[in-house]
């Protein structure tokens, strides 16, 4: 499984180039890509689809999810936080009836 950063570096591309290819806002694009690569944030599903297309499938939703989990696990307390509001319910394992593995298999 290839991460976005690994793919980008193999291509010799900057974070700004990836942002431009994905059609992101030029002012915030490079920082957004960096946050996705480090797992500090995650792209919306429609952007993950664009990333898959841009990378020819080398980077996919599972890889993006893995980056996010690694970031959360590296910071004690973040991964174990309980879901405290309805906005977080969709991503809360305790409240969600569909696991990521099930969703990825669809």
N, C-alpha and C positions, 0 to 999 in steps of 0.2 A: 504494500500500500504506500503510495506516494503522498507526501504532504504538499501543500501549496508552495511552501518555501523551497522544498527540494526541487520541485518542478520548475519554479521560477529561476532558481539559481542555475539549473542545468541548461535552461534556455538563454541564460545571460541577460535576463530582463531585470529591470528595477521594479520596485513596488509601484512606482508611478506608471510604468508601462502596462503592468497588469491592470491597474485601475482604469487606464485609458481604454484598453481592449474590452473591459467589462462595461464601459460607459458610465463609470462613476463620476461624481462631482470632482473636477480637477483640483479644487482647493483642499479637499479632505481625502481624496482617493488613496494616496500613498499611505497615510496614517491608518486608514480603514483596512487596507490589505495587511499591514503590519499587525494590527490587532487580531485579524483573523488567523494569521500565521502563528501568532503566539498563543492563541486561544483566549485572549482577553475579551473577545466578543465573537459572535458568529453571524454569518450572513443569513439573510432570509432564504427560504426554499427556492424562490425564483432565481436568486443570484447563484445558489449552489448549482442549479441547472446550467447557468451560463458558464460557471467555472468548469463543470464537466465537459461542456462543449469546447471551450477554449483549450483545455488540456487534452482533448481527445479521450476523455474518460480516465486519464491517469490519476486525477484528483476527483474524489466523489464525496458524497454526503458522509459516508463512514469515516473517511480520512479527516474531514472537517470536524466531525463529532469527536474523533480521537484527540485532535489538537485541543479542543475545548476541555475534554475530560482531564487531559494531562495538566492543563493550566489549573483547573479547579483542585485537582488532587495535590498539586504542589503548594497549595495555600491552605493550611489547616483551618477547618471550620467552614470554608466556602462550600465544599462539596456536600457537607452534612447539614447545611441550613435547611430548616423546615420551610415549606411553602406557606407564606403568610397571607397571600391575597389571591383573589380570583384571577388576576392577570397572570400569575405564575402557575396556575393550576394545570395548564396544558403541558408545561415542561416539568411538572413535579412528579417524580416516580410514584410517590405515595397516592397521588390523586389520578394518575393516568392509567387507563386500562390497556393501553397499547405500549409495549416496550419499543425501544429504538430498534432492536433486532427485528421485531415484527414489522415495524414501519419500513425498514430498509429492504425487507424481503418482498414488499408489495410492489 
